């Protein structure tokens, strides 16, 4: 498995403007071709939707996804939906006052952790479609739970801000082994600087050698994703 560094527009916040799930990715519509090529090379992605979401450039804050579904806000437009449907997953458009579903939930194929800001009604609408377990919690007192973790295959990288109880909650609910890391020289909102799937890991260019070692050790401990 390759672990590599990348940047987008000379910034290390690669996970703010793109999201990878399985062999698919959603990437900001203005992303450089070199960045797209790196995603394809390192993460073995074979389908990419090049689009913004509801006009927002920071696409990872707006969507959540697993092997079967992509969750999007009801402000997504027709052109964006058309691009997402190229990924051959069911796109679930959620009618809600909440829009940033990438922040409001942490999703795997087995479960989903919702922010307490998500109403039970909205959560049940989503879960009824996904048919998976769910729960509600903040993480490290943050409402934007999706910003503090990155899922990939059988592993979930989580922020070092999380408590042992919060890591256990994620493991029990999402059925993924958790490993606490930072990226980009101490960034704790790790989704902003990391992309991961079963084939590889990309981190922001500012990620230090010791952070790369922590990630490599986590992968070795987990075995194959």
PyMOL commands that set and color helices and strands:
alter all, ss='L'
color gray80, all
select helices_A, chain A and resi 33-43+59-62+78-87+101-104+120-130+145-148+164-174+190-193+209-222
alter helices_A, ss='H'
color red, helices_A
select strands_A, chain A and resi 2-6+18-21+24-27+47-50+64-65+69-73+90-94+105-107+111-114+133-136+149-152+155-159+177-181+194-196+200-204
alter strands_A, ss='S'
color yellow, strands_A
deselect
rebuild
show_as cartoon
